[in-house]
Every structure is written in C-alpha cells, then in structure tokens.
Amino acid sequence: MTPVYRTYNYQHYTTIHNSKFLLFTVFFCLLFSGNSYAQTLAECKEIKEKGFAAMDRLDYPVALEYLTKAQLIAEKNSWHLETFQTKNNIGLIYTSLSDYGEALNYFLAAYTIAIKHLDTNKEMSVLNNIAVIYCIEKNFEKGREYYLKAYELAKKANNKNKIALYAINLVKVAHVFNELDKARDYLEEAKVFLKNDAALQFQVEAMTAENYLLRGDYEIARKILFELQHQTKTKDFINRDNDSILFLLLARTYFLEKDYEKSIYYMKESIKGTEDFDTRASTYAVLSEAYVLQNQYSKALEAMKLMVASNDSITKRKNENLYASNKVKFEVMNYKSDLNASLEASKLERKIFGIALVFLALLIFFVYRTFRNRAIKQEQKKTIAEGQQKITALELEKEKSDNLLLEKQLNENANEALLEQQRLKSEIEQRNRKLSAKALYLSGRNEMIEEVIHSLADLETVSQNKIIKNHIKALKEHLKSDAEWDEFTVHFEEVNQGLLSVLKERHLNLNSNDIRFISYVYMNLSSKEIGTILNITQEACRKRKERISAKLNLDKSTSLYEYLSSIGRSIH
C-alpha cells in the first residue's frame, strides 16, 4: 500500500520531537544572540517554504534542516499550523527514506496538534498518512482503523473529494481482507464524488475491475480493463505506471483462467511499463510460475533470475534509503550541535545584560515550562519506550551470556568424560597385564610341579612309598582341577565386564577351551606365552587361533585380536 494518496498534501507534518534542552537553547539564542532565528511568522513561513522546495528537488538533508529550523521557531511561538505543517512534512521525508518508525512518530505528533488546535481537514490528512505507514508495514488492520477515522471525519465535514479519496484507500484494504461487497460499496461512493477528477476516476475503474477479478467475473473485469486501456491513448493523465497496472490485472485474469500464453504476454507488457522493483519482483515470480505450468523451464528459470535481481535492487534501494536517512539524522545532529556552539559563543554577550535579564529569563522559563508540560509527557513516553528496549536488549545479552556459560560447562563435562574414559582404559590395560602375569606365573608353576612329579615318579624309593605316592596323586589331581581357571575367569570378567558374555551370546558354538584361549588373545599374549600357559606348541596355538577365527566367521583380513578389541570398545 504505497503512500500515493498523500498527493504532496504539504499540509505539512510535525511532532513534538525535539528535546526540552534543544528548545531551551533555541530560546536563549533568540533572546541574547545577535544571530538569533527569525521570529516573525512571515520569516518562519519563508524558511518552511524553502524546506518544501528542497523536498520537491528530493534534497532531503536540506529540506529537513529548513523544516527543523521552522519547527523550532513555530513551537517557540505556539504557531500550531506551522508546527503541524513542518512535522507532517518531516514525516513524509522519513517515509520517502523508508524510515517508517521515525515517520510514524512525526505523524502521530502532528495528529496530536491537529486534534488540539486545528480543524478536521488537518486531522483527516495526517490520519491518512498514518494509515499509509501501517499499510506499508503490512499492518492492514491498523491501517484500516486510521483510514476509517479519516473517512468518517471527511463525511462529517461533507468534504466530497476527501470522502472519495479515503473510500479508494478503504477499497484497497477491503480487497486485502477479501471483503468484496464492502469494497464495491466504497467504489460506488467514490464514483459519485469523482466525476470531475479523471485521474482518480481511472483508479476507481481499475479497482472495480480488480473487484470483479477477485469475484471470479473475469470477462467483466477484462471488459473494464480494455476500455481503460483504450482511454490511455486519448487522455493525457494516464502514465506508464497506470498502463502497467492495467496489463498486470489483465495478466491475472488470464492466469486464473489458465490461459497462460496471454497471461505471460500481459505480464511482460506490465514489466515494460513500470520502474517499481516491488511490482517487477512479484510479477516475475508469477511469470516464472506460468512458464513452469507451460513446461518452459528455461524461461521459468530466467524469470526467476530476474525476480532475484529485482529483489536485490529492492534491497539495494532500502540500504541506500537507510544510508540517506542516517545521513539526514547526522546532518540534523550537526545542525543542532552548531546551534549549541552558537549558544556557547553568546555567553559573553548574555553576561552584559546583567541581573535584570536573568530575572526575565527565569520568568520566561517558567512560562515556557507551563506550555511545554504536554510535550514533556510525550517525551516521557518515548523515554519509557526506549528504556524498555534497553531492558529487552540486556535480557537478550544475558540469555546469550548464559548460553555461552552452558556451552563452556558442556565442553568441560565432555573433557572430563574423555579423561575418565582414558583413565578407565588405562586401568583395564593395567589389570589385564596383571592377569597376564598371573597366568604366566601359574603356568610356570604348574609346569615345574609336573616336572617334579615326573622326576619323583621315576625314583624307585618313591614308587614303593605309599604316602609319597598319595601326595604325588593329589598333586596330579590338583593340576587337573579348573579351580585356578575359574578364579582367573572371575578376575577377567571384573576387568573386562561383559566381554565373555557378549561372545557367548553372539557365538553359541564356542566351548570353554575356546573361551579360555580367546581370553588370553584379548590380553594380547603372544603365541609362545599362550602355548606355555596351555602347555601346547606354538604351531598348535596358531592352528587353534585359525580354528576359532573360522568359528567366528572372520575374514582373513581381520585378525582375532582386532575383532575382540572392537567388541571391548563397544562395551566400554
């Protein structure tokens, strides 16, 4: 919803925007400085008109300087009309620079002045501008609220041109909410009051066609549009943008009827006739969709690229407007700084006036405070809002800090977990080494006992001594016992929890000897060491390892130790 209908109202917009300190400074400059501001109404109007001329040239920094200067003079002298006009136009400048928040502040201030001191014409004009800002920001509900206020004031004042103008704006909002009957009522009302305004009549007819389009009456919509298109060749008020509007509406009717060829033709004609990047971007998007529906994918891709280029142009324009807005604000700050510098330069001159002027200044200051109480209230509201924004910013900063602290704690916990895992791994390896040493010790001891038994058995004196023979038999029985292996198994399970259980669950074909052999392999004992423990040769040890690998269905490329280690890692 672009601000078309302000029509350079130059009913000239303001808000009570500058601070008490700045006005106080201006007051003393006017009182004591030889270079004081113009103080007559005529001089104020002359400065204001210079600002309007700069607006016409789109020289916004210069325009804002003049209008701000005129605003300060008007506020000091309580010239409400001049204050309203300057604030309202400053709002338009910020609207042109896409600084809608700043523009809305000025419009609302101008609206306050209009309500308290001026007539309904000024009030309805600034209401319309406020509605335009809300519609630009896509807040159509709020926009409609202010359009209705302006429309109702125009009706009370019986201002036919304003009634028609605001009715047109309400049609646009009604179309957004698909309130087609209400939109048609507004259109009929606008037609009655715009018989002598050809340009606005064109808008009404175009919106009427759009109303039929939204209802699905495409033939009637096209009939109206073709008639308007014929008028473009005979009437001077029709411009390229209006041609573009007609072509775009025609394209929409054909698109909705799935006549994509004609729709594409009129969309192209619409793009040729407009320089507005927003319109181009939205049109290229629909054009791309139409090409896709016709299976012309290369053209669809090209249209999509053009849409992206238009969006880039929109972004560039917004950035340029933002830069221009900030530049304007900076220059206004410089202007105010120069004003303060002028005040400092006039201090010496003020001292000359003596005590009498001090009393006079105090008297005028109290009078000034009385008239500025209302302005102070608005400043307080603004200060509260800014304070709330700062509180919100601090809360966001705190949340960010808390998140960083939490992330740090998580990293520390992860590091501690890693260190604990490494410690456990080291402890398991150490215990396995102890088990290996114990197994080797038991093996060596058993081997030595067997040698002693064999040596004693060969002695004739021993063979004849029943007591010694019984002891030798007991030793042999002890060597055959699996008690030591059972004890070893318990310790092994304590160190390598779950390993043997997982092996037995996965491989049911493993016997107790296989499990015993696997335990020694997992402890990374060599074939020689395992052979010593089990009292077998290294070759027998190698064959047993191959046999167990076959039972476990291992590839030749995968060693038995690697497989067992992988199970151990998965458990821990």
C-alpha positions as CSV (number, residue, x, y, z in Angstrom):
1,M,0.0,0.0,0.0
2,T,2.2,2.9,-1.2
3,P,1.6,6.4,0.0
4,V,0.1,7.6,-3.3
5,Y,-2.7,9.4,-1.6
6,R,-0.8,11.9,0.4
7,T,-0.6,13.7,-3.0
8,Y,2.0,16.0,-1.7
9,N,-0.5,17.3,0.8
10,Y,2.0,19.6,2.2
11,Q,-0.4,20.0,5.0
12,H,2.9,19.7,6.4
13,Y,3.6,17.3,9.2
14,T,5.4,17.5,12.6
15,T,5.7,16.0,16.0
16,I,6.9,17.4,19.3
17,H,10.2,15.7,18.5
18,N,13.0,17.8,19.8
19,S,14.0,17.8,23.4
20,K,13.3,20.4,26.1
21,F,17.0,21.2,26.2
22,L,17.2,22.0,22.5
23,L,14.2,24.3,22.7
24,F,15.6,25.9,25.8
25,T,18.9,26.5,23.9
26,V,17.0,28.0,20.9
27,F,15.0,30.3,23.3
28,F,18.2,31.8,24.8
29,C,19.8,32.1,21.4
30,L,16.8,34.1,20.2
31,L,16.9,36.2,23.4
32,F,20.6,37.1,23.6
33,S,22.3,36.3,20.3
34,G,22.8,38.8,17.6
35,N,22.4,35.9,15.1
36,S,19.1,34.7,16.5
37,Y,16.4,32.8,14.4
38,A,13.7,34.6,12.6
39,Q,10.9,35.5,15.0
40,T,8.1,36.7,12.8
41,L,5.5,34.4,11.3
42,A,6.5,35.6,7.8
43,E,10.1,34.6,8.3
44,C,9.0,31.2,9.7
45,K,6.9,30.6,6.6
46,E,9.8,31.6,4.3
47,I,12.1,29.1,5.9
48,K,9.3,26.5,5.7
49,E,8.7,27.1,2.0
50,K,12.5,26.6,1.4
51,G,12.1,23.3,3.0
52,F,9.2,22.4,0.7
53,A,11.2,23.4,-2.3
54,A,14.0,21.2,-1.2
55,M,11.5,18.3,-0.8
56,D,10.4,18.8,-4.4
57,R,14.0,18.5,-5.5
58,L,14.3,15.4,-3.3
59,D,17.1,17.1,-1.4
60,Y,16.1,15.7,1.9
61,P,19.0,16.8,4.1
62,V,18.5,20.4,3.1
63,A,14.7,20.1,3.4
64,L,15.0,18.6,6.9
65,E,17.3,21.3,8.0
66,Y,14.9,24.1,6.9
67,L,11.8,22.3,8.3
68,T,13.5,21.6,11.6
69,K,14.5,25.2,11.9
70,A,11.0,26.3,11.1
71,Q,9.6,23.8,13.5
72,L,11.7,25.2,16.4
73,I,10.5,28.7,15.7
74,A,6.9,27.6,15.3
75,E,6.9,25.7,18.6
76,K,8.5,28.5,20.5
77,N,5.9,30.9,19.3
78,S,3.0,28.4,19.6
79,W,2.2,28.7,15.9
80,H,0.2,25.5,15.7
81,L,-0.5,25.4,12.0
82,E,3.2,26.0,11.1
83,T,4.2,23.4,13.7
84,F,1.7,20.9,12.2
85,Q,2.9,21.5,8.6
86,T,6.6,21.2,9.4
87,K,6.2,18.0,11.5
88,N,3.9,16.4,8.9
89,N,6.3,17.1,6.1
90,I,9.2,15.8,8.1
91,G,7.2,12.6,8.5
92,L,6.9,12.5,4.7
93,I,10.6,12.9,4.3
94,Y,11.3,9.9,6.5
95,T,8.6,7.9,4.7
96,S,10.4,8.6,1.4
97,L,13.6,7.4,3.1
98,S,11.8,4.2,4.3
99,D,12.4,5.1,7.9
100,Y,8.8,4.3,8.8
101,G,9.2,4.3,12.6
102,E,10.6,7.8,12.6
103,A,7.9,8.9,10.1
104,L,5.1,7.5,12.3
105,N,6.5,9.4,15.3
106,Y,6.2,12.7,13.4
107,F,2.7,11.8,12.0
108,L,1.4,10.9,15.5
109,A,2.7,14.2,16.9
110,A,1.1,16.1,14.0
111,Y,-2.1,14.3,14.7
112,T,-2.0,15.4,18.4
113,I,-1.5,19.0,17.3
114,A,-4.4,18.8,14.8
115,I,-6.8,17.4,17.4
116,K,-6.0,20.1,20.0
117,H,-5.5,23.2,17.9
118,L,-6.5,22.8,14.2
119,D,-9.5,21.8,12.1
120,T,-10.7,18.4,10.9
121,N,-9.1,18.8,7.4
122,K,-5.7,18.7,9.0
123,E,-6.7,15.9,11.3
124,M,-8.0,13.7,8.5
125,S,-5.0,14.3,6.3
126,V,-2.5,13.2,8.9
127,L,-4.8,10.2,9.8
128,N,-4.5,9.1,6.1
129,N,-0.7,9.4,6.3
130,I,-0.6,7.3,9.5
131,A,-2.8,4.7,7.8
132,V,-0.4,4.6,4.8
133,I,2.6,3.8,7.1
134,Y,0.7,0.9,8.7
135,C,-0.3,-0.5,5.3
136,I,3.3,-0.2,4.0
137,E,4.3,-2.3,7.1
138,K,1.6,-4.8,6.2
139,N,-0.4,-4.0,9.4
140,F,-3.6,-3.7,7.4
141,E,-5.9,-4.0,10.4
142,K,-4.3,-0.9,12.0
143,G,-4.2,0.8,8.6
144,R,-7.9,0.3,8.1
145,E,-8.6,1.7,11.6
146,Y,-6.9,5.0,10.7
147,Y,-8.4,5.1,7.1
148,L,-11.9,4.7,8.7
149,K,-11.2,7.6,11.1
150,A,-10.2,9.9,8.2
151,Y,-13.1,8.7,6.2
152,E,-15.6,9.4,9.0
153,L,-14.2,12.8,9.6
154,A,-14.5,13.6,5.9
155,K,-18.1,12.6,6.0
156,K,-18.8,14.8,9.0
157,A,-17.2,17.7,7.2
158,N,-19.0,16.8,3.9
159,N,-15.7,17.1,2.1
160,K,-16.6,15.1,-1.1
161,N,-13.1,14.9,-2.5
162,K,-11.7,13.6,0.8
163,I,-14.6,11.1,1.1
164,A,-13.8,9.7,-2.4
165,L,-10.0,9.7,-1.7
166,Y,-10.4,7.8,1.6
167,A,-13.0,5.5,0.1
168,I,-10.5,4.4,-2.5
169,N,-7.9,3.6,0.2
170,L,-10.5,1.6,2.1
171,V,-11.2,-0.4,-1.1
172,K,-7.6,-1.5,-1.2
173,V,-7.7,-2.7,2.4
174,A,-11.1,-4.4,1.8
175,H,-9.6,-6.3,-1.1
176,V,-6.8,-7.4,1.2
177,F,-9.3,-8.9,3.6
178,N,-11.5,-10.2,0.7
179,E,-14.4,-8.1,1.8
180,L,-15.6,-7.6,-1.8
181,D,-19.1,-6.4,-1.1
182,K,-17.8,-3.7,1.2
183,A,-15.2,-2.7,-1.3
184,R,-17.9,-2.4,-4.0
185,D,-19.9,0.0,-1.8
186,Y,-16.9,2.2,-1.3
187,L,-16.2,2.2,-5.1
188,E,-19.8,3.3,-5.8
189,E,-19.5,6.1,-3.3
190,A,-16.1,7.2,-4.8
191,K,-17.6,7.3,-8.3
192,V,-20.3,9.7,-7.2
193,F,-17.8,12.3,-5.9
194,L,-15.1,12.0,-8.6
195,K,-16.9,12.8,-11.7
196,N,-14.5,15.8,-12.5
197,D,-11.3,14.1,-11.5
198,A,-10.1,11.9,-14.4
199,A,-7.0,10.6,-12.7
200,L,-8.9,9.3,-9.7
201,Q,-11.7,8.0,-11.9
202,F,-9.1,5.8,-13.6
203,Q,-8.1,4.4,-10.2
204,V,-11.7,3.7,-9.3
205,E,-12.4,1.9,-12.6
206,A,-9.2,-0.1,-12.2
207,M,-10.2,-1.2,-8.7
208,T,-13.7,-2.0,-9.9
209,A,-12.1,-4.4,-12.4
210,E,-9.9,-5.9,-9.7
211,N,-13.1,-6.4,-7.6
212,Y,-14.7,-8.4,-10.4
213,L,-11.5,-10.3,-10.8
214,L,-11.5,-11.3,-7.1
215,R,-15.1,-12.4,-7.5
216,G,-14.2,-14.6,-10.5
217,D,-16.0,-12.5,-13.1
218,Y,-13.0,-12.4,-15.4
219,E,-14.9,-11.4,-18.6
220,I,-16.4,-8.3,-16.9
221,A,-13.1,-7.4,-15.4
222,R,-11.4,-7.6,-18.8
223,K,-14.1,-5.5,-20.4
224,I,-13.5,-2.7,-18.0
225,L,-9.7,-3.0,-18.4
226,F,-9.7,-3.0,-22.2
227,E,-11.9,0.1,-22.1
228,L,-9.5,1.8,-19.7
229,Q,-6.6,0.7,-22.0
230,H,-8.4,2.5,-24.9
231,Q,-8.5,5.6,-22.8
232,T,-4.8,5.6,-22.3
233,K,-4.4,6.5,-25.9
234,T,-6.7,9.5,-25.7
235,K,-6.2,11.1,-22.2
236,D,-3.0,12.8,-21.0
237,F,-3.4,11.9,-17.4
238,I,-2.6,8.2,-18.0
239,N,1.1,7.4,-17.3
240,R,3.3,4.4,-17.7
241,D,2.5,3.1,-14.2
242,N,-1.2,3.1,-14.9
243,D,-0.6,1.2,-18.1
244,S,1.4,-1.3,-16.1
245,I,-1.5,-1.7,-13.6
246,L,-3.9,-2.5,-16.4
247,F,-1.6,-5.1,-18.0
248,L,-1.0,-6.7,-14.7
249,L,-4.7,-7.0,-13.9
250,L,-5.3,-8.5,-17.4
251,A,-2.5,-11.0,-16.8
252,R,-4.1,-12.0,-13.6
253,T,-7.5,-12.7,-15.2
254,Y,-5.9,-14.9,-17.9
255,F,-3.7,-16.7,-15.4
256,L,-6.6,-17.6,-13.2
257,E,-8.4,-18.9,-16.3
258,K,-5.2,-20.9,-17.1
259,D,-4.7,-19.1,-20.3
260,Y,-1.0,-18.9,-19.6
261,E,0.1,-17.7,-23.0
262,K,-1.9,-14.5,-22.8
263,S,-1.1,-14.1,-19.1
264,I,2.6,-14.2,-20.0
265,Y,2.1,-11.6,-22.7
266,Y,0.4,-9.1,-20.4
267,M,2.9,-9.7,-17.6
268,K,5.7,-8.8,-20.0
269,E,3.9,-5.7,-21.0
270,S,3.3,-4.8,-17.4
271,I,7.0,-5.2,-16.6
272,K,8.0,-2.9,-19.5
273,G,5.7,-0.2,-18.2
274,T,6.9,0.0,-14.6
275,E,10.1,1.0,-12.8
276,D,8.9,-0.2,-9.4
277,F,11.1,-3.0,-8.3
278,D,8.5,-4.5,-5.9
279,T,6.0,-4.8,-8.8
280,R,8.6,-6.2,-11.0
281,A,9.7,-8.8,-8.4
282,S,6.2,-10.1,-7.8
283,T,5.3,-10.1,-11.5
284,Y,8.5,-12.1,-12.3
285,A,7.5,-14.6,-9.7
286,V,4.1,-15.2,-11.2
287,L,5.7,-15.2,-14.7
288,S,8.1,-17.9,-13.7
289,E,5.2,-20.0,-12.4
290,A,3.3,-19.5,-15.7
291,Y,6.3,-20.8,-17.6
292,V,6.6,-23.8,-15.4
293,L,3.0,-24.6,-16.0
294,Q,3.7,-24.5,-19.7
295,N,6.8,-26.7,-19.2
296,Q,9.1,-23.9,-20.4
297,Y,11.6,-24.4,-17.7
298,S,14.5,-22.4,-19.1
299,K,12.3,-19.4,-19.4
300,A,10.9,-20.0,-15.9
301,L,14.5,-20.1,-14.6
302,E,15.3,-16.8,-16.4
303,A,12.2,-15.2,-14.9
304,M,13.2,-16.4,-11.5
305,K,16.7,-14.9,-12.0
306,L,15.1,-11.6,-12.9
307,M,12.9,-11.8,-9.8
308,V,16.1,-12.3,-7.7
309,A,17.7,-9.3,-9.5
310,S,14.7,-7.2,-8.7
311,N,14.8,-8.3,-5.1
312,D,18.4,-7.4,-5.0
313,S,17.6,-3.9,-6.4
314,I,14.9,-3.6,-3.7
315,T,17.5,-4.4,-1.0
316,K,20.0,-2.0,-2.5
317,R,17.3,0.7,-2.6
318,K,16.4,0.1,1.0
319,N,20.1,0.2,2.0
320,E,20.5,3.5,0.1
321,N,17.4,4.9,1.8
322,L,18.7,3.7,5.2
323,Y,22.1,5.4,4.4
324,A,20.3,8.6,3.3
325,S,18.1,8.5,6.5
326,N,21.1,8.1,8.7
327,K,22.9,10.8,6.8
328,V,20.0,13.2,7.3
329,K,19.8,12.4,11.0
330,F,23.6,13.0,11.2
331,E,23.3,16.3,9.5
332,V,20.4,17.4,11.8
333,M,22.6,16.4,14.7
334,N,25.4,18.6,13.3
335,Y,22.9,21.4,12.9
336,K,21.8,21.1,16.5
337,S,25.5,20.9,17.5
338,D,26.1,24.2,15.6
339,L,23.1,25.6,17.5
340,N,24.7,24.7,20.8
341,A,28.0,26.1,19.6
342,S,26.2,29.4,18.8
343,L,24.8,29.4,22.3
344,E,28.3,29.0,23.8
345,A,29.6,31.8,21.7
346,S,26.9,34.1,23.0
347,K,27.6,33.5,26.7
348,L,29.8,36.6,26.9
349,E,27.1,38.8,25.4
350,R,24.5,37.4,27.8
351,K,26.5,38.5,30.8
352,I,26.3,42.1,29.7
353,F,22.6,42.1,30.2
354,G,23.1,41.6,33.9
355,I,20.8,40.5,36.7
356,A,17.7,42.1,35.2
357,L,17.8,39.8,32.2
358,V,18.4,36.8,34.4
359,F,15.1,37.5,36.2
360,L,13.4,38.0,32.9
361,A,14.9,34.7,31.6
362,L,13.6,32.9,34.7
363,L,10.2,34.3,34.3
364,I,10.0,33.3,30.6
365,F,11.5,29.9,31.5
366,F,8.6,29.2,33.9
367,V,6.1,30.3,31.3
368,Y,7.8,28.0,28.8
369,R,7.6,25.1,31.3
370,T,3.9,25.7,31.7
371,F,3.3,25.5,27.9
372,R,5.7,22.6,27.5
373,N,4.2,20.2,30.0
374,R,2.3,18.3,27.4
375,A,5.4,18.0,25.3
376,I,7.3,16.6,28.3
377,K,4.6,13.9,28.8
378,Q,5.2,12.7,25.2
379,E,9.0,12.8,25.8
380,Q,8.5,10.7,28.9
381,K,6.5,8.1,27.0
382,K,9.3,8.0,24.4
383,T,11.9,7.6,27.2
384,I,9.9,4.8,28.8
385,A,9.8,3.0,25.5
386,E,13.5,3.4,24.9
387,G,14.1,2.2,28.4
388,Q,12.0,-0.9,27.7
389,Q,14.0,-1.5,24.6
390,K,17.3,-1.3,26.5
391,I,15.9,-3.7,29.2
392,T,15.0,-6.1,26.3
393,A,18.4,-5.8,24.9
394,L,20.0,-6.5,28.3
395,E,17.8,-9.6,28.7
396,L,18.9,-10.8,25.3
397,E,22.5,-10.2,26.2
398,K,22.1,-12.1,29.5
399,E,20.5,-15.0,27.7
400,K,23.4,-15.0,25.2
401,S,25.9,-15.0,28.2
402,D,24.0,-17.9,29.9
403,N,24.1,-19.9,26.7
404,L,27.9,-19.3,26.4
405,L,28.4,-20.4,30.0
406,L,26.3,-23.5,29.5
407,E,28.3,-24.3,26.4
408,K,31.5,-23.9,28.3
409,Q,30.2,-26.3,31.1
410,L,29.2,-28.9,28.5
411,N,32.7,-28.7,27.0
412,E,34.3,-29.1,30.4
413,N,32.0,-32.1,31.1
414,A,32.9,-33.6,27.8
415,N,36.6,-33.2,28.6
416,E,36.1,-34.8,32.0
417,A,34.3,-37.7,30.4
418,L,37.1,-38.2,27.9
419,L,39.7,-38.1,30.7
420,E,37.6,-40.6,32.7
421,Q,37.3,-42.9,29.7
422,Q,41.1,-42.8,29.1
423,R,41.7,-43.5,32.8
424,L,39.4,-46.5,32.7
425,K,41.1,-47.8,29.6
426,S,44.5,-47.4,31.2
427,E,43.2,-49.2,34.4
428,I,41.8,-52.0,32.3
429,E,45.0,-52.4,30.4
430,Q,47.0,-52.4,33.7
431,R,44.7,-55.1,35.2
432,N,45.0,-57.2,32.0
433,R,48.7,-57.0,32.3
434,K,48.5,-58.3,35.9
435,L,46.2,-61.1,34.8
436,S,48.7,-62.0,32.1
437,A,51.5,-62.0,34.6
438,K,49.4,-64.2,37.0
439,A,48.5,-66.6,34.2
440,L,52.1,-66.9,33.1
441,Y,53.1,-67.4,36.7
442,L,50.5,-70.2,37.2
443,S,51.6,-71.8,34.0
444,G,55.2,-71.8,35.0
445,R,54.4,-73.1,38.5
446,N,52.3,-75.9,37.1
447,E,54.9,-76.9,34.6
448,M,57.5,-77.0,37.4
449,I,55.2,-79.2,39.5
450,E,54.7,-81.6,36.6
451,E,58.5,-81.9,36.1
452,V,59.0,-82.6,39.8
453,I,56.1,-85.2,39.8
454,H,57.7,-87.0,36.8
455,S,61.1,-86.9,38.4
456,L,59.8,-88.3,41.7
457,A,57.7,-91.0,39.9
458,D,60.8,-92.4,38.2
459,L,62.5,-92.9,41.6
460,E,62.2,-96.5,42.9
461,T,62.1,-95.4,46.5
462,V,59.2,-93.1,45.9
463,S,57.2,-95.7,44.0
464,Q,57.5,-98.0,47.0
465,N,56.4,-95.3,49.5
466,K,52.6,-95.2,49.6
467,I,52.4,-91.9,51.5
468,I,54.6,-90.1,48.9
469,K,52.6,-91.8,46.1
470,N,49.4,-90.4,47.6
471,H,50.9,-86.9,47.8
472,I,52.0,-87.2,44.1
473,K,48.5,-88.3,43.1
474,A,47.0,-85.4,45.0
475,L,49.3,-83.0,43.1
476,K,48.3,-84.5,39.8
477,E,44.6,-84.1,40.7
478,H,45.3,-80.5,41.7
479,L,46.9,-79.8,38.3
480,K,43.9,-81.3,36.5
481,S,41.5,-79.0,38.5
482,D,40.0,-76.0,36.9
483,A,39.7,-74.0,40.1
484,E,42.5,-71.7,39.1
485,W,40.9,-71.1,35.7
486,D,37.6,-70.4,37.4
487,E,39.3,-67.9,39.6
488,F,41.1,-66.3,36.6
489,T,37.7,-66.1,34.8
490,V,36.2,-64.2,37.7
491,H,39.0,-61.7,37.7
492,F,38.9,-61.4,33.9
493,E,35.2,-60.6,34.0
494,E,35.7,-58.0,36.7
495,V,38.3,-56.2,34.5
496,N,36.6,-56.7,31.1
497,Q,32.9,-56.6,32.1
498,G,30.6,-58.3,29.7
499,L,33.2,-59.4,27.1
500,L,32.8,-63.1,27.6
501,S,29.0,-62.8,27.9
502,V,28.8,-61.0,24.6
503,L,31.0,-63.6,22.9
504,K,28.9,-66.5,24.3
505,E,25.7,-64.7,23.1
506,R,26.9,-64.0,19.6
507,H,28.7,-67.3,19.1
508,L,27.0,-70.2,20.7
509,N,29.4,-72.7,19.1
510,L,32.3,-71.7,21.4
511,N,33.3,-74.2,24.1
512,S,35.1,-73.5,27.3
513,N,38.5,-74.1,25.9
514,D,37.8,-71.6,23.1
515,I,36.7,-69.0,25.6
516,R,39.9,-69.6,27.6
517,F,42.1,-69.3,24.5
518,I,40.1,-66.1,23.5
519,S,40.7,-64.6,26.9
520,Y,44.5,-64.9,26.5
521,V,44.4,-63.5,23.0
522,Y,42.3,-60.5,24.2
523,M,45.0,-59.9,26.8
524,N,47.4,-59.6,23.8
525,L,49.6,-62.5,24.9
526,S,52.0,-63.9,22.3
527,S,51.5,-67.4,20.8
528,K,54.6,-68.5,22.8
529,E,53.1,-67.2,26.1
530,I,49.7,-68.8,25.3
531,G,51.4,-72.1,24.4
532,T,53.3,-72.0,27.7
533,I,50.1,-71.4,29.7
534,L,48.1,-74.1,27.9
535,N,51.1,-76.5,27.6
536,I,50.9,-76.7,23.8
537,T,53.3,-75.9,21.0
538,Q,53.3,-72.6,19.1
539,E,52.1,-74.4,15.9
540,A,49.2,-75.9,17.9
541,C,48.5,-72.4,19.2
542,R,48.4,-71.0,15.7
543,K,46.1,-73.7,14.4
544,R,43.7,-73.2,17.3
545,K,43.6,-69.5,16.6
546,E,42.7,-70.2,12.9
547,R,40.0,-72.7,14.1
548,I,38.4,-70.2,16.4
549,S,38.6,-67.4,13.8
550,A,36.7,-69.8,11.5
551,K,34.1,-70.4,14.2
552,L,33.6,-66.6,14.5
553,N,33.3,-66.3,10.7
554,L,36.1,-63.7,10.5
555,D,37.6,-62.6,7.2
556,K,41.2,-63.4,6.6
557,S,42.0,-59.7,6.6
558,T,40.6,-59.4,10.2
559,S,42.7,-60.7,13.0
560,L,41.2,-62.4,16.0
561,Y,42.7,-59.7,18.3
562,E,41.2,-56.8,16.3
563,Y,37.8,-58.4,16.4
564,L,37.9,-58.9,20.2
565,S,39.2,-55.4,20.7
566,S,36.3,-54.0,18.7
567,I,33.8,-55.8,20.9
568,G,35.7,-54.5,24.0
569,R,35.5,-50.9,22.7
570,S,31.8,-51.2,22.0
571,I,31.1,-52.4,25.6
572,H,33.2,-49.7,27.3
